[in-house]
Amino acid sequence: MTSDPFPAPPAELFAPTEPLARDAPALVARPQIDPTKLDPEAVRVISRLRQRGYQAYLVGGCVRDLLLGRTPKDFDLATSAHPAQVKATFNNCRLIGRRFRLAHVYFKGGKVLEVATFRANPTEVEELSSPEESAEVQSSEPEDLLITQDNVFGTAEQDARRRDFTINGLFYDVAAGKVLDYVNGIKDLEARQIRTIGDPEIRMREDPVRILRAVRFACKLDLDIESRTYAAMEGAVEDLPRCAPPRLLEETFRLLRAGVAAPSLKLLNALDALKFLLPPIYEYIRSRGPEQEETLLSFARALDRRVEQEGPLEDAILLAALLLPISKSAPEAQGEEEVRPRIAQAVEDLLSQMTQGARLPRRIAQRCRMILLAQSTLSGERRRRRSLASCSRSPSRRPASTRTSSRPGKREIPRRFRRRRRPPQGPGGGEGAARESPDIHRPAALHRPNPKYPARRSSSFPGPKLGCRAATLLSGGAS
């Protein structure tokens, strides 16, 4: 009786590990990953680096997802080669980043593989290099653990120990077919819990953005947060404003794109992190009570269902879906029909603050504002004179002019937005009639000259000579 070389049950996949040695990783015997599940381009990059004499492994989330039986979103690589050496190894490579120097290897179809060099924790390196100086600094000034530079190169073990959580500190050796576990990540995966590597208080103070990452992993992978780690997250929430606003904004959008907006908002509210990330939502929940909180969560659940069915949506739609309950709670303006609709002042302040401080692109803020403004009109709650006509004149409001018909899956354009053709005015119709009608829409491709075949001119028609079908289009179907 032959057994499957890659058993599916997780209980058989995870084997107990030996006690960890300081200088040697724990080589787990059974968790070999099916080679067909590995990315072929990633395997080629690893093989090339190993041929040049460098160490190279699959790291992070891809190893975690494969061990959990999930399909990785992307494959990240770590190597002992420095960024300049990686660039010299691959012609299709480009270096990016200032704080965290990375190498991107490009392939056909827009595919990009991220290759990082083994790094060490800067605080640990400083302590080992000058323990006396660090002791003097600690005695004279309060300790500040926030990491501002992260380009200290190290070994594979140092790279694993500097990572945030044990489930993300797993390396996979493709050549040996073994998982390298320096941080007991296999044990935490088997227990389905999230635990920081090292002291939770120090790791959360080093980078408070790890709070949002822990929330995303817990909600997306359905994992529990270890008690000491959760307590450290509660203590480090006050340090969130010290992080770069673009990083906070990106991590917040990652929660929404992952389809876990509802559980993430609930967990962030329990941690009191919403007041730093989305202040209007925090004030809305605190002032309106549990009933309005459930209303907000119902909108978030609807957003999660939409993301699960159709994939990630635009950031403007994600943000507008969360701000819609707050916008609907704004007081209605009393007056004539000419009074323009408005959104809640708290939402307007948030969009302005995110545009200026968090570097939210203005196009996203503008589209979010227009989506919220158009809700009352498109839903039929408010009827305003020339409100739909303004949508056709404004490019930013044009998407709101498309309405959904009663039959699902079919869309139609309102009649007032359809282009109307004037009847032929010429004596015989044909091309002469098309020239006399100034409002006839001509395809832009007909006006674009071809440098390879110069257009022939004629005395009767000033533009390029057209075929029969193109002439029929311009003449409105006249023969």
Secondary structure, DSSP 8 states (H G I E B T S, - for coil): ----SS---HHHH--------SSS-EEESS----GGGS-HHHHHHHHHHHHTT--EEEETHHHHHHHTT---S--EEEESS-HHHHHHH-TTEEEE-SSS-EEEEE-GGG-EEEEEE-B--HHHHHHHH-HHHHHHHHHHS-----------B--HHHHHHTSSBGGG-EEEETTTTEEEESS-HHHHHHHTEE-BSS-HHHHHHH-TTHHHHHHHHHHHHT-EE-HHHHHHHHHHGGGGGGS-HHHHHHHHHHHHHTT-HHHHHHHHHHTT-HHHH-HHHHHHHHHH-HHHHHHHHHHHHHHHHHHHHH----HHHHHHHHHHHHHHTS----S-TTS-----HHHHHHHHHHHHTS---HHHHHHHHHHHHHHHHHTTS---TTHHHHHHH-GGGGGGG-EE-SSTT-EE--GGGS-------SSS-HHHHHHH-TT----GGGGS--SSS-----SS-SS----HHHHHHHTTT--
